[in-house]
Amino acid sequence: MMESDQFTLDEANGLVPWLQETFDRLGRLRQEYVTLQQWLGELERQWQENGGSEDDSELRQARNSVSELARQVEEGVEEILDRGIVVRNVERGLVDFPSQRDGREVYLCWIKGEERIDFWHETDRGFAHREPL
């Protein structure tokens, strides 16, 4: 990456396979997180219905697992941010790469599933206003 934390199109495209892999992994983690959250909710309801008197080791275990998954998702997002990439939507895998176009700062725009970066938009606009390169 260049000194100014901006990407050329080639640099950004070079990161697409890594981003695809990272968002696939984050997607699996998020799905696991949602499933565990539902299970935790069910456990908490059961525990409350039983007056909270039963052994709550299963509840503790579920809470710890949910926390651990949340931490792993956060770390994955941090990995992306640490490279200077702007994360717009984790679930959709939408990111922007700061770049230059005609002497001004713009964003190169990529969303999970695209083979390469084909779009850009102004820094004050979003995904809906992206234009072909």
N, C-alpha and C positions, 0 to 999 in steps of 0.2 A: 504494500500500500504506500502511496505517496505521503510525504511529510505532512501535507495539509489535511490528512484524514479524508482524502477523496480517492475514488476509484476510477480507473479507466474501464472501458467496457470489457476489455480482455481480462483485467484483474477480477472484475465482478463475475464474469462468466466462469472464470476459473474456480470460483467458490460455489457455484450452483450445485455440483454433485454432493459436496459436503453439506450444503444447506438442506438438500433433499433428504439426505440420510439423517441429519439432525432433526428435521421436522417429522420424519417418519418415526424416529425414536420418541420424540416428545409426544406425538400423537398416541403412541402405545401407552406411554406413561400416563397421559391425561385420561385415557379410557380406563386404565386400571384404577386411577384416582377416583373417577366418577363411580365406578363399580364399588370400590371400597367405601366411599362416602355413603352410598346407599345402604351397604351392609352395616356400617357404623350407626347410621340413623335407626335401623331396625334393632340393633343391639341395645342402643340407648333407650328406645321405647320399651323393649322387653324388660330391661333393667329397672326402669321407672315403674312399670306395671307390677313388678315383683317387689316394690318398695325399696329398691336399691340395696337389699340385704344380701343378695347372692354374691359369690365370688366375682369380682369384676376384672379378672386377669384377661379375659377375652376382649373386654371393652378397652382395656389399656393397650393391649396388643394391636387392636384395630386403629386406635388413635395414633399410636406410634407409626404404624404402616402408612396411614394417611399423611402424617407429617413428613415422613421420609420421602414419599412420592412427590409431595409438594416441593420439597427441597431439591429433588432431582430435576423437576421441571424448571425451577428457578435457575439452577446451575446451567442447564442447557440454554436457556434464554441469555444468561450472562455470557456464555461462550460466544454467542452470536454478537452481542453488544460489544464485547471486548475487541472484536475485530473491526469495529467502527461501522457496523451495519445497523440500520435503524429497524427495529422490529415493530411492525404495525398491528399484526394480529397473529397470535401464536396458533390458534386453532386452524386458521386458514393457511398459515405459513406464508404470510405476506410481509415482505421486507422492502426497504429502500436503501440504495447505495448512494451516498453523497458523491456527486460527480460534477464535471464541467461540460457545458454545451454553449457554444458561441460566446465564450468568455464570461459566462455567469453560472452560478451554482444551481444545479438541478438534481433531481433524484432519478437514478435508474431503478426501475420498478420490477420486482419479480414476485410471483406467487407459486407456491408448491404445485408441482405438476408440469410447469413449463420447462422445456428442455434447455432454454437459454433466455437471456434477457433480451426482449424485443421491444420494450416500452420504457418511456420516461415521462416525468411530469414536473411541473414547476414546484418549488419548495413550499409554496403556500397552497398547493392543491393536493388532492389525494388520488386514490386508485380510480375513482370514477372519471377523472380528467386525464388519465394517462394517454399518451400518444405513441404511435409507432416510431421506432428509431429510424 
